[in-house]
Amino acid sequence: MTGAEQRDGPRAGPRDGRRNEQRHEQRDARRLARQLRPAATALLTVECQRGVVGPGSESALPELAAVARSSGALDRVARLVDGAHRAGVQVLHAVAERRPDGRGSGRNARLFRAAGRLPVRQHPGTDAVRVAPPIAVADEDIVVRRLHGLSPVAGTEVDALLRNLGRRTVVICGVSANIAVPNAVFDLVNLGYTAVVAADAVAGVPAEYTDAMIRHTLSLVATIADADAVLSCWGQD
């Protein structure tokens, strides 16, 4: 044993580092399992509607739709929804709409003004505001529609519904990492919910922005997990 080892104790080797990493992973998995008890958890899909993430000309935002599909994020949303159905986790689908006359919608942001000029409009009752395949909507799911604002939570029925259902943890997935998903996370945290972001079931543009938003911002206020980890907690691995 060297003099340094006598003073400071044996140095940690690669095997020790791996054991510490495994302990951290096991601790995180146990914490996630506690957070995601099905009876106290809801899954919120954000703007996964045909007029946003639909294929080809169905989408008003083709670049976002292409990223959501090519990255596999939309398929993972569908898997999360299926797993939630089997596990008894309440599913809510947040859908953004705009009346043909624009009444009640904001004009205080470029995004709102642009929405009225897009080739695909999110008009109530049209295919554009139906949840997009391959996501399956069950009879027990709740579709929450809004005519105004940036958030799927603030100003909608989501908070009251979650409280009435006794859900304290919300898993968030969908689009986009640019605006609606962060708004949902912040609003849920401000309302006292535990937010879990299914990181690989979220998409934004450009694609690399999603990772940056999750790593540098959302990870400070929410638990970050991938879809497989969430499904594993629901016994769907």
C-alpha positions as CSV (number, residue, x, y, z in Angstrom):
1,M,0.0,0.0,0.0
2,T,1.4,3.4,-0.9
3,G,1.7,6.3,1.5
4,A,-1.3,8.1,-0.2
5,E,-3.4,4.9,0.2
6,Q,-2.4,4.7,3.9
7,R,-3.5,8.3,4.4
8,D,-6.6,8.4,2.2
9,G,-7.7,4.7,2.1
10,P,-7.8,2.5,-1.0
11,R,-8.5,4.2,-4.3
12,A,-11.8,3.4,-6.0
13,G,-11.3,1.3,-9.1
14,P,-13.5,0.9,-12.2
15,R,-15.4,-1.9,-10.5
16,D,-16.3,0.3,-7.5
17,G,-17.4,3.0,-9.9
18,R,-19.7,0.6,-11.7
19,R,-21.2,-0.7,-8.4
20,N,-21.9,2.9,-7.4
21,E,-23.6,3.6,-10.7
22,Q,-25.7,0.5,-10.3
23,R,-26.8,1.6,-6.8
24,H,-27.8,5.0,-8.2
25,E,-29.7,3.3,-11.1
26,Q,-31.5,1.0,-8.6
27,R,-32.4,3.9,-6.3
28,D,-33.7,5.9,-9.3
29,A,-35.8,3.0,-10.5
30,R,-37.3,2.5,-7.0
31,R,-38.2,6.2,-6.8
32,L,-39.8,6.2,-10.2
33,A,-41.8,3.1,-9.3
34,R,-43.1,4.9,-6.2
35,Q,-44.0,8.0,-8.3
36,L,-45.8,6.0,-11.0
37,R,-48.3,3.9,-9.0
38,P,-51.1,3.4,-11.5
39,A,-53.9,4.4,-9.1
40,A,-52.3,7.8,-8.5
41,T,-50.9,8.5,-12.0
42,A,-52.2,10.0,-15.2
43,L,-50.7,10.1,-18.7
44,L,-51.1,13.4,-20.6
45,T,-50.5,13.4,-24.3
46,V,-49.9,16.9,-25.7
47,E,-51.2,18.0,-29.0
48,C,-50.9,14.5,-30.6
49,Q,-53.6,15.4,-33.1
50,R,-53.8,14.9,-36.9
51,G,-53.4,18.6,-37.7
52,V,-50.1,18.7,-35.8
53,V,-48.4,15.3,-36.1
54,G,-50.4,13.7,-38.9
55,P,-48.6,12.4,-42.0
56,G,-47.9,14.6,-45.1
57,S,-50.4,17.2,-45.9
58,E,-52.6,16.4,-42.8
59,S,-50.2,18.5,-40.6
60,A,-50.1,22.3,-40.3
61,L,-46.5,21.8,-39.0
62,P,-44.9,19.3,-41.4
63,E,-41.4,19.7,-40.0
64,L,-42.6,19.0,-36.5
65,A,-44.7,16.1,-37.7
66,A,-41.7,14.6,-39.6
67,V,-39.5,14.7,-36.5
68,A,-42.2,13.3,-34.2
69,R,-42.6,10.3,-36.6
70,S,-39.0,9.7,-37.7
71,S,-37.6,9.9,-34.2
72,G,-40.1,7.3,-33.0
73,A,-41.6,9.7,-30.4
74,L,-45.1,9.3,-31.8
75,D,-44.9,5.5,-31.7
76,R,-43.7,5.7,-28.1
77,V,-46.6,7.9,-27.2
78,A,-48.9,5.2,-28.6
79,R,-47.0,2.5,-26.6
80,L,-47.4,4.6,-23.4
81,V,-51.1,5.0,-24.0
82,D,-51.6,1.3,-24.6
83,G,-49.6,0.5,-21.5
84,A,-51.6,3.0,-19.4
85,H,-54.8,1.4,-20.6
86,R,-53.7,-2.0,-19.5
87,A,-52.4,-0.8,-16.2
88,G,-55.4,1.3,-15.2
89,V,-53.6,4.6,-15.6
90,Q,-55.9,7.5,-16.5
91,V,-55.2,8.9,-20.0
92,L,-55.9,12.5,-20.9
93,H,-55.4,13.9,-24.4
94,A,-54.8,17.6,-24.7
95,V,-55.9,19.0,-28.0
96,A,-55.5,22.6,-29.3
97,E,-58.3,24.0,-31.4
98,R,-59.2,27.3,-33.1
99,R,-62.7,28.4,-34.2
100,P,-63.0,29.3,-37.9
101,D,-63.7,32.9,-37.0
102,G,-60.8,32.9,-34.5
103,R,-63.1,34.1,-31.8
104,G,-61.6,33.7,-28.3
105,S,-58.1,32.9,-29.6
106,G,-55.3,35.2,-28.7
107,R,-53.4,37.5,-31.1
108,N,-50.8,38.7,-28.7
109,A,-48.1,36.3,-30.0
110,R,-46.6,35.6,-33.4
111,L,-47.6,31.9,-33.0
112,F,-51.3,32.8,-32.6
113,R,-51.4,35.1,-35.5
114,A,-49.6,32.6,-37.7
115,A,-52.1,29.8,-36.8
116,G,-54.8,31.7,-38.7
117,R,-52.8,31.6,-41.9
118,L,-51.6,28.0,-41.9
119,P,-52.9,25.7,-44.7
120,V,-54.3,23.2,-42.1
121,R,-56.6,24.7,-39.5
122,Q,-57.4,23.1,-36.1
123,H,-61.1,23.7,-36.4
124,P,-63.4,22.0,-33.9
125,G,-65.1,18.9,-35.2
126,T,-62.6,18.3,-38.1
127,D,-60.1,15.5,-38.6
128,A,-57.3,17.9,-37.7
129,V,-58.3,17.9,-34.0
130,R,-58.7,14.1,-33.8
131,V,-56.0,12.2,-31.9
132,A,-53.6,10.9,-34.5
133,P,-52.8,7.3,-35.3
134,P,-51.2,5.1,-34.1
135,I,-52.5,6.4,-30.7
136,A,-55.6,4.5,-29.6
137,V,-58.2,6.5,-27.7
138,A,-60.2,4.3,-25.3
139,D,-63.7,5.0,-24.0
140,E,-62.3,5.8,-20.5
141,D,-59.8,8.4,-21.9
142,I,-60.6,12.1,-21.5
143,V,-60.0,14.5,-24.4
144,V,-59.4,18.1,-23.1
145,R,-59.8,20.8,-25.8
146,R,-58.7,24.4,-25.6
147,L,-59.3,27.4,-27.7
148,H,-56.7,29.7,-26.3
149,G,-53.2,29.9,-24.7
150,L,-50.0,28.0,-24.9
151,S,-50.5,25.5,-22.2
152,P,-52.5,22.3,-22.1
153,V,-53.0,22.8,-18.4
154,A,-53.5,26.5,-17.5
155,G,-57.0,27.7,-18.2
156,T,-58.3,24.2,-19.0
157,E,-60.1,21.5,-17.1
158,V,-56.9,19.4,-16.6
159,D,-56.2,20.4,-13.0
160,A,-59.8,19.9,-11.8
161,L,-60.0,16.5,-13.6
162,L,-56.8,15.3,-12.1
163,R,-57.9,16.3,-8.6
164,N,-61.3,14.7,-9.0
165,L,-59.6,11.5,-10.2
166,G,-57.1,11.5,-7.3
167,R,-54.0,11.6,-9.5
168,R,-50.9,13.3,-8.1
169,T,-48.3,12.3,-10.7
170,V,-48.6,13.1,-14.4
171,V,-46.5,11.6,-17.2
172,I,-46.2,14.1,-20.0
173,C,-45.5,13.1,-23.7
174,G,-46.1,14.6,-27.1
175,V,-45.3,17.9,-28.8
176,S,-43.7,20.1,-28.8
177,A,-40.6,20.5,-26.8
178,N,-40.5,24.1,-28.0
179,I,-43.7,25.4,-26.3
180,A,-46.6,23.2,-25.2
181,V,-44.7,20.4,-23.3
182,P,-42.6,22.8,-21.2
183,N,-45.7,24.8,-20.4
184,A,-47.5,21.7,-19.3
185,V,-44.6,20.7,-17.1
186,F,-44.2,24.1,-15.4
187,D,-48.0,24.4,-14.8
188,L,-48.3,21.0,-13.3
189,V,-45.3,21.6,-11.0
190,N,-46.7,25.0,-10.0
191,L,-50.0,23.2,-9.1
192,G,-48.2,20.8,-6.9
193,Y,-48.2,17.7,-9.1
194,T,-45.2,15.4,-9.6
195,A,-44.3,15.7,-13.3
196,V,-42.5,12.9,-15.2
197,V,-41.3,13.6,-18.7
198,A,-41.2,10.6,-21.0
199,A,-38.1,12.0,-22.8
200,D,-38.1,9.8,-25.9
201,A,-41.8,10.3,-26.4
202,V,-41.4,14.1,-26.8
203,A,-40.5,15.9,-30.0
204,G,-39.6,19.4,-31.1
205,V,-37.8,21.3,-33.8
206,P,-35.0,21.3,-34.5
207,A,-34.7,17.7,-33.3
208,E,-31.6,18.5,-31.1
209,Y,-33.5,21.2,-29.3
210,T,-35.6,18.6,-27.5
211,D,-32.6,17.0,-25.8
212,A,-31.3,20.4,-24.8
213,M,-34.7,21.5,-23.3
214,I,-35.1,18.3,-21.3
215,R,-31.5,18.2,-20.1
216,H,-31.0,21.8,-19.2
217,T,-34.5,22.9,-18.2
218,L,-37.1,20.3,-17.6
219,S,-34.8,18.0,-15.6
220,L,-34.6,20.8,-13.0
221,V,-38.3,20.5,-12.2
222,A,-39.4,17.1,-13.4
223,T,-38.3,13.4,-13.3
224,I,-36.9,12.4,-16.6
225,A,-37.4,8.8,-17.8
226,D,-37.7,7.0,-21.1
227,A,-40.9,5.2,-22.2
228,D,-39.5,1.8,-21.4
229,A,-38.8,2.8,-17.8
230,V,-42.3,4.1,-17.4
231,L,-43.9,1.0,-18.9
232,S,-41.7,-1.2,-16.7
233,C,-43.2,0.5,-13.6
234,W,-46.6,-0.3,-15.0
235,G,-45.7,-3.9,-15.4
236,Q,-45.7,-3.5,-19.2
237,D,-42.0,-4.3,-20.0
